[in-house]
Amino acid sequence: QKPVTESTAKKVPTLPDAQTVTEVKHYTDRLFSFKCTRPASLRFRSGEFVMIGLMGDVNPKTGKQKPLLRAYSIASPSWDEEMEFYSIKVQDGPLTSKLQHIQPGDEVILRPKPVGTLVHDALIPGKRIWFFATGTGFAPFASLLREPQTYQDYDEVIITHTCREAGELTYGRDLIEALKDDELLNEVIGEGFWKKIKYYPTTTREESAKMGRITDLIRSGEAYADLDVEPLNPESDRAMICGNMAFNLELKDMLEEAGLEEGANSKPAQYVVEKAFLD
Ligand code: A2P
């Protein structure tokens, strides 16, 4: 076997699952989003995730490169021409230490096998839907908030987002602001559809308009009062949870206590939960 030099390493053929990066936006030193081309044959349901990554370094012993892949929620809606993802940056994270440096024109690997439980199919009909997110757990809701079915299925959509710092709310806030001008949603759902949305951003480690963990704010009743809504009720409420592990578990317990049952694709019920990706 020939030794691997820089010139032979570059001859590794483009992978069949390679997609081209079209846009990158940085929000804080811990967060960024990017868009890439969509595989022509890829169909997915808003809220699902795929495996995303980059080629790893060449192994000096074998001369081979292996893809480095992680599960990423698709942040773009099912009808969009492009794919969008929202990611953390971990300075020593195997993937995100590299992924944070991608530029338009670069290639990423996208395995076109979407899966996940944060989908409308996993919930039984209801009147109100709660999207509970922390950090990059906002990503699947960025997809679902741009999905017409969300507004066809529910009279009211409540999205809560808890982050450490105020700057970490920017991606979600910008996205919700932009919904007002979303042509497809205005056309399909009707002008003013966005009035169905109640947005509740909170921070825990930096001063902002609303401070505290959503779990505590719900327990104390403060969130209901701020939002001017009735407490959680298994008859009318459906919920999706996506955040860090401790948050997912705590909120799951709270929903169970309120009488909601966990659903799945194979057995739809009243709420579903998924862990946000961490490098
Ligand atoms: P806190 O700052 O009080 O830990 P992370 O960046 O660590 O994933 O956290 C994202 C957000 O989730 C932070 O605001 C964090 O609050 C919050 N959080 C962490 N654990 C829980 C939990 N069990 N319930 C509610 N929020 C939580």
Residues whose N, C-alpha, C, O or C-beta is under 5 A from the ligand:
A	BS01	A2P	T134 G135 T162 C163 R164 T204 R205 R213 I214 T215 N244 A246 F247 E250
